[in-house]
Amino acid sequence: MPGKIIIFSAPSGSGKSTIIGRLMSHKELNMAFSISCTSRPPRGTERDGVEYFFVSPDEFRRRIEADEFLEYEEVYKDRYYGTLKSQVENQLAKGENVVLDVDVKGGCNIKRFYGDRALSLFIQPP
């Protein structure tokens, strides 16, 4: 049975990461976190395919042109972040329920793409 999509959007400091962490800790829910793609270099001990998929700005733009993203944003010049369609589709095909942590605009794009299959949640800060 294909999985579902849960989209979380919230301002910084709202507790979103805590909520996602608790949700992910319940193994019986079969949750998988969608790893984003970025054109920024890794920081500290970050590893490709773990925290992010790291690509060059040129590679990111090539993937935009190839329509490989559900959503993306250029946050600073040549600093892109986005959600790869292939990442989410692979997780869904395995029957996993995919959790995404994206901004509101990205969440709206993902919701529009998946329709009723996606649940979009906005966390308001306390």
N, C-alpha and C positions, 0 to 999 in steps of 0.2 A: 504494500500500500504506500503510495507516495506521501512524503512528509508535508508538513505545513510550514508557513513562514511567519515569524514573529519579528516585527520591526520596532525597535526602541529608538525614540528620539527624545532628547532632553538637553537643557543647558548644563554646563559644567557645575558640579556641586549638588546636583539634584538627587543623587543616590542611585542613578541608573546602573552604574557598574556593580554596585552592591546587589541590586535586584537581579541583574543578569547572572552574577556569580551564584546567587542562591538557586536560581532556576536551573543553571547548568549543573549544580551539585546533585540534583535529583536524577540519577541515572535511568530510572524507570520511565522518564519523560522522553528519552532518546533525543536529547538536544545536541545540536552541533553549532558551534559559533562560526559564522562566515568570516574568513580572513580577508581583509581588504588588500587592495593593491596600491602601492605608492611609488612615486618617482623620487622620493627623498632617500638619502643614504641611511643605512642602518645606524642606530644609536646604541652605544654600549654593547650589551650582549645579545641584542636582537638578531634573530636568524630568519633567513628567507623561508617562507612557507610556514612559519610558526606565528610570529607577531604580525607580519605583513608579507606580501609578495613584493619584493623590491625589483624595480625595473628602471631603466634610464628614462629621462623625459621624452626622448625620441621614440622609445619603445612604447611608452604610455600613449603618446599621440597616435602611433601606428594602430594601437588597439582601439582607440577612439574611432578612427577612420574605418576600422574593420567591424564596428558596432559590437564590440566584445563586452561592453559594460552595461549593467542595469542602471547605474547612476555613477556620476563622477563629478569632481569639482577641482578647479585649479585654485588652491588656497592662497598660494603666493606664486610669483613668476617661476615657471617650470617645476612647481611643487604640486603634484596632482595626487588625489586620493580617489578611489573608486571601488565599486563592487563588481567583480567579474561574473558574468552570466554563467560561465562554465563551472565556477566554484559552487555557486548555489545549486545549479542543475545537478551536479554530481552528488551533492549531499542529499537533495530531494530524491534522486533516483535510488539511493541506498535506504530510503524510508526514514531518513533523519528529519527532525523538525529543526529548521534553520533559524537561528537567532542572529539578527543584524543590529548593529549599533551605528546609526547614520544620522545626519542632520535632517531637519524637517523636509527640505527640498528633495533630498535623496530618498527619504521615506515615501514621499508622495509619488516619485517616479517608480519606485519598486511596487507600491500598492497599485498604481495604474497598470503596470505590466502584468501582475499576478491576479489582480481583482480580488474576488472573495477568498481566494486561497491564502491571502496574506492578512494578518491582523496587525494593525498599526497602533502603537501605544505611545502617547506623549506623557512624559513624567514631568510634573510641575514641581519646582523646588519648594521646600517647606517654608 
